Amino acid sequence: MTKQTKENALTTGNPLTGILLFSLPLVCGTLFQQLYSFADTVIIGRCLGENALAAVGVTYSLNFLILGFVQGCTVGFGVPVSQAFGGSKREEVHRYYWNGLWLSAVISVVFTIVTVILTIPLFRLIHTPAEILDMAVDYIRIIFMGIPLSIFYNHSASVLRALGDSRHPFYFLLVSCVLNIVLDYMLVAVIPWGVAGAAVATVISQGVSGALNCWWLYAKTDDFCVRKKDMGCSAYHMKQLCVIGLPMGFEYSVAAIGAVVMQNAVNALGSVAIAAQTTGEKIRQMFTLPMESVGMAMATYTAQNYGAGRFERIKSGIKSGLVIQYVYCIAAWAVIFLTKGGLVALVLGENTSPVAAGALEYLTRISVLFAIHGSLMVFRNTLQGMGYSIQAVVSGIGELVGRSIGAALTFTELGFVAVCYTNPISWAVALCYCVGMVWMYLRKKSF
């Protein structure tokens, strides 16, 4: 290893410090990403109205279903890279990178074609209200056409993080978020492209961020260069990547199917409920995505130590990850408690509409249960870092079961209250499974 790669390794030093320092750029990155998403919601809500906001909101579940698979695969493709890096296997790092790139290219072509063709049938399947259907289709089709750029960004960022570099993906994501906000305003408020303008802004910004990641990987990362002998397809390396990456993609998608089931239930409650849940969920994501960033740090930390055979450090890392999550959850709840009214008003304007009331109720109920989500991110990503991706898929099935329960409860007298508790229910079901699996596998490694 060179000096730079040694500095990026998470196999030595205090686990709490290592995870915290590695996760901070990831947390900042997701906060800026959510700042963009929140700004996007504000621009659409204020410039285009509540129907446009509902139209973009109704795309979330399908977006999660398709792009979640893409993101899961690319994160999974980074695990063998991280394990090889932790084991100081430089040649393997390069082979896994290139074979992951070829697999990503194939996935991007297939998914782009299929999703663009099936856009309208998918929206009709979840009973999207007629008054927002056309806008929803306009938005998501452009997002789907940008799948290759989304994969390009996610794969390049995943590889950099696998090598222990979480700072530069954050820097480039920051550039992307600023560009996205500027383009959002230009293409929605100045040039009247409607919701399609917001989608175009997202696709362009992801492409720019991906290009910057690749530039840094080749131009500035030690020992990383284009070599013909590394670029060839390898059946062995592709198999290893698929064994970890594809199940992780399916895990995201299985969980997303639960989101589709939930969206179908919310749609049945009408456009007001859709807009209220969309507003509350956008604000919720701004606070919980940093927890997912800590989870991503846990995956890299676990993979490097697993590759180095340091299993006791993995146990210490789990404890440190939970400490970080719980401290953050307390702070996040306090901020939401004090500012939720202002945050909702920022999106919808100063009003007392049913949409605003619903968004406030959503935030009040879900924020007290954030610790369940934080714990799930630690244990699920520990499983993924160890390479047990099939088990991660089963945890996704747990989320599907939880969301299905929540969806069923919306058709009872609970109505919108059930919507507020659906995510926590799904997190809790998946968490129980992940805790059991992590305990079992680490116990085996102790003997």
C-alpha positions in Angstrom: 0.0 0.0 0.0 1.1 3.6 -0.6 1.0 6.2 2.1 -2.4 7.6 0.8 -4.1 4.1 0.7 -2.8 3.3 4.2 -4.4 6.6 5.5 -7.7 5.5 3.9 -7.7 2.1 5.6 -10.2 1.4 8.4 -8.4 -1.7 9.7 -6.5 0.2 12.4 -7.1 2.8 15.0 -10.1 3.6 17.2 -13.3 2.2 15.5 -15.5 5.1 16.8 -13.1 7.7 15.4 -12.6 5.8 12.2 -16.3 5.3 11.5 -17.1 8.9 12.5 -14.4 10.5 10.4 -15.3 8.3 7.4 -19.1 8.9 7.8 -18.9 12.7 8.2 -18.4 13.5 4.5 -21.1 10.9 3.7 -23.5 12.6 6.2 -22.7 16.1 4.8 -23.2 14.7 1.3 -26.6 13.4 2.0 -27.6 16.5 3.8 -26.6 18.6 0.8 -28.4 16.0 -1.4 -31.5 16.4 0.7 -31.1 20.2 0.7 -31.3 19.9 -3.1 -34.3 17.6 -2.9 -35.9 19.9 -0.4 -35.2 22.9 -2.6 -36.7 21.0 -5.5 -39.8 20.4 -3.4 -40.0 24.1 -2.5 -39.6 25.3 -6.1 -42.2 22.8 -7.4 -44.7 23.4 -4.5 -44.5 27.2 -4.8 -44.1 27.7 -8.5 -46.3 24.9 -9.8 -48.8 24.2 -7.0 -49.9 21.3 -4.9 -51.0 19.0 -7.8 -47.5 19.2 -9.3 -46.0 18.5 -5.8 -48.3 15.5 -5.5 -47.3 14.4 -9.1 -43.6 14.3 -8.2 -44.4 12.7 -4.8 -46.3 9.9 -6.4 -43.2 9.0 -8.4 -41.1 8.3 -5.3 -42.1 4.7 -4.9 -41.4 3.8 -8.5 -38.2 5.8 -8.4 -37.2 3.9 -5.3 -38.1 0.6 -7.0 -36.0 1.1 -10.1 -33.2 3.4 -9.0 -33.0 1.5 -5.6 -32.0 -1.6 -7.5 -29.4 0.3 -9.4 -28.0 1.9 -6.2 -28.1 -1.4 -4.4 -26.1 -3.1 -7.2 -23.4 -0.5 -7.4 -23.0 -0.4 -3.6 -22.7 -4.2 -3.7 -20.1 -4.0 -6.5 -18.0 -1.9 -4.1 -17.9 -4.5 -1.4 -15.4 -6.9 -3.1 -13.3 -3.9 -4.0 -13.3 -2.9 -0.3 -12.5 -6.4 0.8 -9.6 -6.7 -1.7 -8.4 -3.3 -0.5 -8.5 -4.4 3.1 -6.6 -7.5 2.2 -3.9 -5.5 0.3 -4.8 -7.3 -3.0 -4.1 -4.5 -5.4 -4.6 -6.5 -8.6 -8.0 -7.7 -7.4 -9.1 -4.2 -6.7 -8.6 -3.3 -10.4 -10.2 -6.4 -11.7 -13.3 -5.9 -9.5 -13.5 -2.3 -10.6 -13.6 -3.0 -14.3 -15.9 -5.9 -14.2 -18.2 -3.9 -12.0 -18.2 -1.2 -14.6 -19.1 -3.6 -17.4 -22.0 -5.0 -15.4 -23.2 -1.5 -14.6 -23.2 -0.7 -18.3 -25.4 -3.7 -19.1 -27.8 -3.0 -16.3 -28.2 0.7 -17.4 -29.1 -0.2 -21.0 -31.7 -2.9 -20.0 -33.3 -0.8 -17.2 -33.5 2.3 -19.3 -35.4 0.6 -22.2 -37.7 -1.4 -19.9 -38.7 1.4 -17.6 -39.4 4.0 -20.3 -41.7 1.6 -22.0 -43.6 0.6 -18.8 -43.9 4.0 -17.2 -47.7 4.5 -17.9 -48.7 0.9 -17.0 -46.8 1.2 -13.7 -48.6 4.4 -12.7 -51.9 2.9 -13.6 -51.1 -0.2 -11.5 -50.8 1.9 -8.4 -54.0 3.9 -9.2 -52.4 7.3 -9.7 -55.1 10.0 -9.6 -56.0 11.2 -13.1 -55.4 14.9 -12.3 -51.7 14.3 -11.7 -51.0 11.3 -14.0 -49.6 13.3 -17.0 -47.2 15.4 -14.8 -46.0 12.2 -13.0 -45.3 10.5 -16.3 -43.4 13.6 -17.7 -41.2 13.7 -14.6 -40.3 10.0 -14.2 -39.7 9.2 -17.8 -36.9 11.8 -17.9 -35.5 10.3 -14.7 -35.6 6.8 -16.2 -33.9 8.0 -19.4 -31.1 9.3 -17.1 -30.5 5.8 -15.5 -27.1 5.4 -17.2 -25.9 8.6 -15.6 -27.3 7.6 -12.3 -25.4 4.3 -12.5 -22.3 6.1 -13.6 -22.4 8.3 -10.5 -23.3 5.6 -8.0 -20.6 3.1 -9.2 -17.8 5.7 -9.3 -18.7 7.0 -5.8 -19.0 3.4 -4.5 -15.5 2.5 -5.7 -14.0 5.7 -4.2 -15.6 4.9 -0.8 -14.5 1.3 -1.1 -10.9 2.6 -1.2 -11.5 4.5 2.0 -12.1 7.9 0.3 -15.4 9.4 1.4 -14.3 13.0 1.1 -14.1 13.5 -2.6 -17.4 11.9 -3.5 -18.8 14.4 -1.0 -17.0 17.4 -2.6 -18.3 16.4 -6.1 -21.8 15.7 -4.7 -21.8 19.2 -3.3 -21.0 20.6 -6.7 -23.8 18.5 -8.1 -26.3 19.7 -5.6 -25.5 23.4 -6.2 -25.8 22.9 -9.9 -29.0 21.0 -9.4 -30.6 23.8 -7.4 -29.6 26.4 -10.0 -30.9 24.3 -12.9 -34.1 23.6 -11.0 -34.8 27.3 -10.6 -33.9 28.0 -14.2 -35.9 25.2 -15.7 -39.0 25.5 -13.5 -39.3 29.1 -12.4 -37.5 31.0 -15.3 -37.9 28.6 -18.3 -41.4 27.1 -17.8 -40.6 23.4 -18.4 -42.7 22.4 -15.4 -41.9 19.1 -13.6 -39.9 18.0 -16.6 -37.4 20.8 -15.9 -36.8 19.5 -12.4 -36.1 16.0 -13.8 -33.7 17.3 -16.4 -31.8 19.2 -13.7 -31.4 16.0 -11.7 -30.1 14.0 -14.6 -27.6 16.6 -15.7 -26.3 17.1 -12.2 -25.8 13.3 -11.6 -23.7 13.1 -14.8 -21.5 16.0 -13.7 -20.9 14.4 -10.3 -20.1 11.0 -11.9 -17.6 12.6 -14.3 -15.8 14.3 -11.4 -15.6 11.0 -9.4 -14.0 9.2 -12.4 -11.6 12.1 -13.0 -10.4 11.9 -9.4 -10.2 8.1 -9.4 -7.8 8.1 -12.4 -6.0 11.4 -12.0 -5.4 11.6 -8.3 -5.8 8.1 -6.7 -2.5 6.3 -6.0 -1.9 3.2 -8.1 -5.1 3.5 -10.0 -4.7 3.8 -13.7 -6.0 2.4 -17.0 -4.3 -0.9 -17.8 -5.5 -3.1 -20.6 -4.8 -6.3 -18.7 -7.3 -5.2 -16.0 -10.1 -4.2 -18.4 -11.0 -7.6 -19.7 -14.2 -9.4 -18.6 -13.5 -12.1 -16.0 -16.1 -14.8 -15.3 -14.8 -15.3 -11.8 -14.9 -11.6 -10.8 -18.3 -11.0 -12.4 -19.7 -14.0 -10.5 -18.3 -12.6 -7.2 -19.7 -9.2 -8.0 -23.1 -10.6 -9.0 -23.3 -12.8 -5.9 -23.0 -9.7 -3.7 -24.3 -6.8 -5.9 -27.4 -8.3 -7.5 -28.9 -9.5 -4.1 -28.3 -6.0 -2.7 -30.1 -4.5 -5.6 -33.0 -6.9 -5.1 -32.9 -6.0 -1.4 -33.5 -2.3 -2.3 -36.2 -3.3 -4.8 -38.0 -5.7 -2.5 -38.1 -2.9 0.1 -39.3 -0.5 -2.6 -42.1 -2.9 -3.6 -43.4 -2.2 -0.1 -43.1 1.5 -0.8 -45.2 0.9 -4.0 -47.8 -1.0 -2.0 -47.8 1.9 0.5 -48.1 4.5 -2.3 -51.1 2.6 -3.6 -52.8 2.9 -0.2 -51.9 6.6 0.1 -53.3 7.2 -3.4 -56.6 5.8 -2.3 -56.8 8.5 0.3 -56.7 11.2 -2.4 -54.5 14.1 -3.6 -54.5 15.9 -0.2 -53.1 12.8 1.6 -50.5 12.3 -1.2 -49.3 16.0 -1.0 -49.2 15.8 2.9 -47.2 12.6 2.9 -44.9 13.9 0.2 -44.2 17.0 2.1 -43.6 15.2 5.4 -41.5 12.4 3.7 -39.3 14.9 2.0 -38.5 16.6 5.3 -38.2 13.2 7.1 -35.6 12.0 4.5 -33.6 15.2 5.1 -33.1 14.0 8.7 -32.8 10.2 8.2 -30.5 10.0 5.2 -27.5 10.9 7.3 -28.3 7.7 9.3 -28.0 5.8 6.0 -24.6 7.5 5.4 -23.4 6.1 8.7 -24.7 2.7 7.5 -22.6 3.1 4.3 -19.6 3.9 6.5 -20.3 0.7 8.4 -20.4 -1.4 5.2 -16.9 -0.1 4.1 -15.5 -0.5 7.7 -16.9 -4.0 8.0 -15.7 -5.1 4.5 -12.2 -3.8 5.0 -11.9 -5.5 8.4 -13.5 -8.7 7.1 -11.0 -8.8 4.3 -8.2 -8.4 6.8 -9.7 -11.1 9.1 -10.2 -8.6 12.0 -13.6 -9.8 13.3 -13.3 -8.4 16.8 -13.0 -4.9 15.3 -16.3 -5.5 13.5 -18.0 -6.1 16.9 -16.4 -2.9 18.2 -17.5 -1.1 15.1 -21.1 -2.1 15.6 -21.1 -0.6 19.1 -19.5 2.6 17.8 -22.0 2.9 15.0 -24.9 2.5 17.3 -23.6 5.3 19.6 -23.3 7.6 16.6 -26.8 6.8 15.4 -28.5 7.3 18.8 -26.8 10.6 19.5 -27.8 11.8 16.1 -31.4 10.5 16.5 -31.9 12.6 19.7 -30.6 15.7 18.0 -32.7 15.1 14.9 -35.9 14.7 17.0 -35.2 17.9 18.9 -34.6 19.9 15.7 -37.8 18.6 14.1 -39.8 19.3 17.3 -38.7 22.9 17.3 -38.8 23.6 13.5 -41.4 21.4 11.9 -43.9 24.2 11.5 -41.4 26.4 9.7 -40.2 23.6 7.5 -43.7 22.7 6.3 -44.5 26.4 5.8 -41.4 26.7 3.7 -42.7 24.1 1.3 -46.3 25.0 1.2 -46.4 28.6 2.3 -48.0 30.1 5.3 -51.4 28.3 5.4 -53.5 26.1 7.5 -54.6 23.7 4.7 -55.3 20.0 5.3 -52.0 19.3 3.5 -50.0 21.3 6.0 -51.8 19.7 8.9 -51.2 16.2 7.5 -47.5 16.9 7.0 -47.1 18.1 10.6 -48.9 15.0 11.9 -46.6 12.8 9.8 -43.4 14.4 11.2 -44.6 14.4 14.8 -45.4 10.7 14.8 -42.4 9.3 12.8 -39.6 11.4 14.4 -39.9 9.7 17.8 -39.0 6.4 16.2 -35.9 7.4 14.2 -33.7 5.2 16.4 -35.2 2.1 14.8 -34.0 3.3 11.4 -30.6 4.2 12.7 -30.1 0.7 14.3 -31.3 -1.0 11.1 -28.7 0.9 9.0 -25.9 -0.3 11.3 -26.8 -4.0 11.4 -27.9 -4.3 7.7 -24.8 -2.7 6.4 -22.7 -4.9 8.7 -24.2 -7.9 7.0 -23.5 -6.4 3.6 -19.9 -5.5 4.4 -19.3 -9.2 5.4 -20.7 -10.2 2.0 -23.9 -11.8 3.2 -26.1 -10.1 0.6 -28.7 -12.8 0.4 -29.5 -12.2 4.1 -29.9 -8.5 3.3 -32.5 -9.4 0.7 -34.5 -11.2 3.4 -34.3 -8.0 5.5 -35.8 -6.2 2.5 -38.6 -8.7 2.5 -39.1 -7.8 6.2 -39.6 -4.2 5.1 -42.1 -5.3 2.5 -44.1 -7.2 5.1 -44.0 -4.1 7.4 -45.1 -1.7 4.7 -47.9 -4.2 3.6 -49.2 -4.2 7.2 -49.1 -0.4 7.3 -50.9 -0.2 3.9 -53.6 -2.6 5.1 -54.1 -0.4 8.2 -54.8 2.7 6.0 -58.0 1.1 4.9 -59.2 0.9 8.5 -60.4 3.8 10.7 -56.7 4.7 11.3 -56.4 6.1 7.8 -53.6 8.6 7.6 -52.3 7.7 11.1 -51.3 4.3 9.6 -49.4 6.1 6.9 -47.3 7.9 9.6 -46.3 4.6 11.2 -45.7 2.4 8.1 -42.0 3.2 7.8 -41.2 2.5 11.5 -43.1 -0.8 11.3 -41.1 -1.9 8.3 -37.8 -0.8 9.9 -38.6 -2.8 13.1 -39.4 -6.0 11.2 -36.2 -5.8 9.2 -34.1 -4.9 12.2 -35.1 -7.9 14.2 -33.9 -10.2 11.4 -30.6 -8.3 10.8 -29.7 -8.3 14.5 -30.2 -12.1 14.6 -28.1 -12.7 11.5 -25.2 -10.5 12.5 -25.0 -12.1 16.0 -25.0 -15.6 14.4 -22.3 -14.9 11.8 -20.0 -13.1 14.2 -20.4 -15.8 16.8 -19.3 -18.4 14.2 -16.2 -16.3 13.4 -15.3 -16.2 17.1 -14.7 -19.9 17.2 
